[in-house]
Amino acid sequence: MRYALTEEQQLIQQNARDFASEYVEPVAAEIDHTGAHPADLVKRMIEQDFLGIFMPGEYGGAEAGYLSYTLIIEELSRVSGAVAAILLNHASLAAYSINRWGSPEQKTAYLSALCQGEKLGAFALNEPGAAIGAGEHKVTAVKDGGNYVLTGRKCYVANGGAAGVYIVFAQTNTEEGIKGISAFIVDATAEGLAVARSIKKMGLRGCQSAELIFEQVKVPAANLLGKEGAGMVIAADAMAAAGIAEGAMVVGIAQAAMEDAVKYGKQRIQFRRPIASFPAIQTMLAEMAANIHMLRLAVYDAAALLENGEPFAAEAAMIRLFAGRIGQSALIDVIQIEGGYGYSQEMVASRLYRDVKGVVIKNSSIDFPEKIIAGNLLS
């Protein structure tokens, strides 16, 4: 990998790799087994400035840029997709939305707390049983004097229950359908907001997913993010930024899996020679390496676009499309190479496969990458 990283970016990458090796790797399997939120690791990430690494310095961020942030996500993902997912949902979705669309007052009140780790962020978009704004439990927001009153449910909220701040999408105008969705900054301590349940998942287990209940939750009108009806624009923008980071997650997970398969292939003897010498095994490894390399380049390039203030939505969609294909295929090949051992929970491939599936499956259907790519071509 010879992407032209600056000296600072290389130092950040190495620091993240050392952090992951020293603190995350020893407990990664236990996090996956228990599914418990790793609060101690989050505290350590706060000490490393990971939570606000690409945010403005005036709000407590490190101003290291989005590419540096994706390097951190990649390195964390090599040892624990769950820990990387906690950071991704906090930074790429919650904090990014406030930094991009928030007022100066909102940034002072909330972004500073998110950057400095005083509060963890979450993104409450999906709703149970239907597309956003369409089901019987959809979240609505009714203006009442100086407040909005939120009622309904959200599901699959990553960092749900552990977060101190939620970006909540609610329907402020039922007649306009999806165009009547608005975004709000909601404090987790707001009266009427409750965690209904923690949702057990196949992978990314340490990144808790929760169902939230909103029962007449009063949110100050000052906490409206952007303007009324801008919710889906905000959501699409944040999800594009998150798509780049998710690509970095797939790179990290697939890289770790490939390295494990290479190690196993050199050690496993069949017909008096290592299986890594077999052409079929070499072909799988070669395709894996090529796909990971190309995805990594695409992720770094898109991260640089975002960092430089250039349009990046189409590139992010391409990453999401490609990552969804190569992430799963790489892990299937790794399990195939490792045979019965790869299928067992004794090997790391099992956890990596479940984690990579979680990365590529969790996004809302409003963000079909093909639609975004084609729209960009035809515009």
C-alpha positions in Angstrom: 0.0 0.0 0.0 1.8 3.2 -1.2 -0.9 5.8 -0.9 0.9 9.2 -0.2 0.1 9.7 3.5 1.7 12.6 5.2 4.1 12.1 8.1 1.4 13.2 10.5 -1.1 10.7 9.0 1.5 7.9 9.2 2.0 8.7 12.9 -1.7 8.7 13.6 -2.0 5.4 11.8 0.8 3.8 13.8 -0.6 5.2 17.0 -4.0 3.6 16.2 -2.3 0.3 15.3 -0.4 0.3 18.6 -3.6 1.3 20.6 -5.5 -1.5 18.9 -2.8 -4.0 19.6 -2.3 -3.0 23.3 -5.8 -2.3 24.5 -8.4 -3.7 22.0 -7.0 -7.0 20.8 -6.7 -8.6 24.2 -10.4 -8.1 24.9 -11.9 -8.3 21.4 -13.1 -11.9 21.7 -14.6 -11.2 25.1 -16.4 -8.1 23.8 -17.9 -10.3 21.0 -18.8 -13.0 23.5 -20.6 -10.8 26.1 -21.9 -8.0 23.8 -21.3 -5.6 26.6 -20.5 -1.9 25.8 -16.7 -1.5 26.3 -16.8 1.7 28.4 -13.2 1.4 29.5 -12.0 1.3 25.9 -14.2 4.3 25.0 -12.5 6.2 27.8 -9.1 5.2 26.4 -10.2 6.4 22.9 -11.2 9.7 24.5 -7.7 10.0 25.9 -6.3 9.5 22.4 -8.6 12.2 20.9 -10.2 9.6 18.7 -13.7 10.8 19.3 -13.1 14.3 17.8 -10.1 13.6 15.6 -11.4 15.4 12.5 -13.5 18.0 14.3 -12.6 21.8 14.5 -10.3 22.8 17.3 -12.6 25.5 18.6 -15.0 22.7 19.7 -12.3 20.5 21.2 -11.5 18.5 18.1 -8.0 17.6 16.9 -8.4 18.9 13.4 -6.4 16.0 12.0 -8.7 15.5 9.0 -11.1 12.8 7.8 -8.4 10.7 6.2 -6.6 10.4 9.5 -9.9 9.4 11.0 -10.5 6.6 8.5 -7.0 5.3 9.2 -8.0 4.9 12.8 -11.2 3.2 11.9 -9.3 0.8 9.7 -6.8 -0.1 12.4 -9.5 -0.6 15.1 -11.5 -2.8 12.7 -8.5 -5.1 12.2 -9.0 -6.3 15.8 -12.6 -5.4 16.7 -15.3 -4.2 14.3 -17.5 -3.5 17.3 -15.1 -0.9 18.8 -14.7 0.7 15.4 -18.5 0.8 15.0 -18.8 2.7 18.3 -16.5 5.4 17.1 -18.0 5.5 13.6 -21.6 6.0 14.8 -20.4 8.6 17.2 -18.2 10.6 14.8 -19.3 10.0 11.3 -23.0 10.3 12.0 -23.8 12.1 15.2 -20.9 14.5 15.6 -20.6 15.0 11.8 -24.3 16.0 11.5 -24.0 18.7 14.2 -20.7 20.0 12.8 -22.1 20.1 9.3 -25.6 21.4 10.0 -25.6 22.8 13.5 -25.8 26.4 14.6 -22.9 27.9 16.5 -25.0 27.6 19.7 -25.7 23.9 19.0 -22.1 23.3 18.3 -21.0 25.0 21.6 -23.6 23.1 23.6 -23.3 19.6 22.0 -20.3 19.3 19.6 -17.8 20.2 22.3 -19.2 17.5 24.6 -19.0 14.9 21.8 -15.5 15.9 20.8 -14.2 15.8 24.3 -15.9 12.5 25.1 -18.2 14.0 27.7 -21.1 12.4 25.8 -21.3 9.6 23.2 -23.3 10.3 20.1 -25.9 8.2 18.3 -28.0 8.5 15.1 -31.7 7.5 15.4 -33.0 7.1 11.9 -34.6 3.7 11.4 -38.1 2.8 12.6 -39.6 -0.6 13.4 -41.5 -2.4 10.6 -41.4 0.1 7.9 -39.4 2.9 6.1 -39.0 6.1 8.1 -42.2 8.1 8.4 -44.4 5.3 7.2 -45.1 2.8 10.0 -47.6 2.9 12.8 -44.7 3.6 15.3 -43.2 6.4 13.2 -41.7 9.3 15.3 -43.6 12.5 14.9 -42.7 16.0 16.1 -45.5 18.5 16.9 -44.7 22.1 17.5 -45.9 23.3 20.9 -44.8 26.8 21.9 -41.1 26.8 22.2 -40.8 23.1 22.0 -41.4 20.1 19.7 -43.1 17.1 21.2 -41.7 13.8 19.9 -43.7 10.6 20.0 -43.0 7.2 18.5 -40.2 4.5 18.3 -36.8 4.1 16.7 -35.0 0.8 16.3 -31.5 -0.5 15.6 -30.0 2.7 17.1 -26.2 2.0 17.3 -24.7 3.2 20.6 -28.3 3.2 21.8 -28.4 3.2 25.6 -24.8 4.2 25.9 -25.2 7.5 24.1 -25.7 10.9 25.8 -26.9 12.6 22.6 -29.1 11.4 19.8 -29.7 12.8 16.4 -33.4 12.0 16.0 -35.3 12.1 12.7 -39.0 12.8 13.1 -41.9 13.8 10.9 -42.9 17.4 11.3 -45.3 17.5 8.3 -47.3 14.4 7.7 -48.7 15.7 4.5 -45.3 15.9 2.8 -44.3 12.4 3.6 -40.5 11.9 3.5 -40.0 15.5 2.6 -41.6 16.4 5.9 -38.9 14.8 8.0 -36.8 17.0 10.3 -33.7 16.3 12.5 -33.4 17.1 16.2 -30.7 17.0 18.8 -32.1 15.1 21.7 -30.4 14.7 25.1 -30.5 11.1 26.4 -31.8 12.4 29.7 -34.9 14.0 28.2 -38.1 13.1 30.1 -40.1 10.5 28.2 -37.2 9.0 26.3 -36.5 5.4 27.2 -34.5 2.4 26.0 -37.1 -0.3 25.3 -34.6 -3.0 24.7 -31.1 -3.8 23.6 -31.2 -5.8 20.4 -28.9 -8.8 20.2 -27.0 -9.1 17.0 -25.0 -11.7 15.1 -21.9 -9.4 14.9 -20.6 -6.1 16.0 -21.9 -7.1 19.4 -20.0 -4.6 21.5 -21.6 -1.8 19.6 -25.0 -1.9 21.3 -28.1 -1.5 19.2 -31.3 -0.4 20.9 -34.9 0.4 20.4 -35.9 3.8 21.7 -39.3 4.9 22.9 -40.4 8.6 22.7 -43.4 9.3 24.9 -44.2 13.0 24.6 -40.6 14.0 24.7 -40.2 17.8 24.8 -37.3 19.0 22.7 -36.5 22.8 22.6 -37.2 24.4 19.3 -33.5 25.5 19.4 -32.5 21.9 19.0 -34.0 21.6 15.5 -31.0 20.7 13.3 -31.0 22.7 10.1 -34.5 23.6 9.2 -37.9 21.9 9.1 -38.1 19.4 6.3 -34.3 19.1 5.9 -34.1 15.8 7.7 -33.5 13.5 4.8 -30.9 15.8 3.3 -29.0 15.8 6.6 -29.4 12.0 6.8 -28.1 11.4 3.3 -25.1 13.6 3.9 -24.2 12.0 7.1 -24.7 8.5 5.7 -22.4 9.3 2.8 -19.7 10.4 5.2 -20.3 7.2 7.2 -20.1 5.2 4.0 -16.5 6.2 3.6 -15.7 5.1 7.2 -17.6 1.9 6.7 -15.4 1.2 3.7 -12.4 1.6 6.0 -14.1 -0.9 8.4 -14.4 -3.5 5.6 -10.8 -2.9 4.6 -9.6 -3.5 8.2 -11.7 -6.6 8.7 -10.8 -8.1 5.3 -7.1 -7.3 5.8 -7.1 -9.1 9.2 -8.9 -12.1 7.7 -6.6 -12.3 4.7 -3.5 -12.2 7.0 -5.0 -15.0 9.1 -5.6 -17.1 6.0 -2.0 -16.5 4.7 -0.7 -17.6 8.1 -2.9 -20.7 8.1 -2.1 -21.5 4.5 1.6 -21.6 5.3 1.2 -23.8 8.3 -1.4 -26.3 7.1 0.2 -29.3 5.4 -1.7 -31.3 2.8 -0.2 -33.9 0.5 3.2 -33.1 2.1 3.2 -29.4 1.3 1.6 -26.2 2.6 -1.8 -25.6 1.1 -0.6 -22.0 0.3 1.4 -23.6 -2.5 -1.8 -24.8 -4.3 -2.8 -22.7 -7.2 -6.5 -22.6 -6.1 -5.5 -21.1 -2.7 -3.1 -18.6 -4.3 -5.9 -17.5 -6.7 -8.2 -16.8 -3.8 -5.6 -14.9 -1.9 -4.5 -12.9 -4.9 -8.1 -11.8 -5.7 -8.6 -10.9 -2.0 -5.4 -8.8 -1.9 -6.3 -7.0 -5.1 -9.8 -6.2 -3.9 -8.7 -5.0 -0.5 -6.0 -2.8 -2.2 -8.5 -1.2 -4.5 -11.1 -0.6 -1.8 -8.4 1.0 0.4 -7.4 3.4 -2.3 -11.0 4.4 -2.9 -11.6 5.0 0.8 -8.5 7.1 1.2 -9.4 9.1 -2.0 -13.0 9.8 -0.9 -11.9 10.7 2.6 -9.5 13.3 1.1 -12.4 14.7 -1.0 -14.5 15.1 2.2 -11.6 16.6 4.0 -11.0 19.2 1.3 -14.6 20.2 1.1 -15.2 18.7 -2.4 -18.3 16.6 -3.4 -17.9 13.0 -2.2 -21.4 11.5 -2.3 -20.9 9.5 -5.5 -17.5 8.2 -4.4 -19.0 7.2 -1.0 -21.8 5.3 -2.8 -19.2 3.5 -5.0 -17.3 2.5 -1.8 -20.5 1.2 -0.2 -21.3 -0.8 -3.4 -17.8 -2.3 -3.7 -17.3 -2.9 0.0 -20.6 -4.8 0.2 -19.3 -7.2 -2.5 -15.7 -7.7 -1.6 -16.1 -7.8 2.2 -18.3 -10.8 2.2 -16.6 -12.6 -0.6 -13.2 -12.2 1.1 -14.4 -13.7 4.4 -16.2 -16.6 2.6 -12.9 -17.4 0.8 -11.0 -17.2 4.1 -13.3 -19.6 5.7 -13.0 -21.9 2.7 -9.2 -21.8 2.9 -9.2 -22.6 6.6 -11.7 -25.4 6.1 -13.3 -26.9 9.2 -11.1 -24.7 11.4 -12.3 -21.6 9.7 -15.9 -22.6 10.4 -15.2 -23.1 14.1 -15.4 -20.4 16.7 -11.8 -21.2 17.6 -10.6 -19.2 14.6 -11.0 -15.4 14.3 -12.6 -15.8 10.8 -16.0 -16.5 12.4 -16.1 -13.2 14.2 -14.7 -11.3 11.3 -17.3 -12.7 9.0 -20.2 -11.8 11.4 -18.7 -8.3 11.8 -18.2 -7.6 8.1 -21.8 -8.7 7.4 -23.0 -6.2 10.0 -21.1 -3.4 8.3 -22.7 -4.0 4.9 -26.2 -4.9 5.9 -27.1 -2.2 8.5 -27.8 0.7 6.2 -31.3 2.1 5.4 -32.8 1.4 2.0 -33.0 5.1 1.4 -29.3 5.0 0.7 -29.2 2.6 -2.2 -25.7 3.2 -3.7 -26.7 2.3 -7.2 -29.3 5.0 -7.2 -26.8 7.6 -6.0 -24.2 6.6 -8.5 -26.6 6.6 -11.4 -28.1 9.9 -10.3 -24.7 11.5 -10.4 -24.0 10.1 -13.9 -27.3 11.3 -15.3 -27.5 14.7 -13.6 
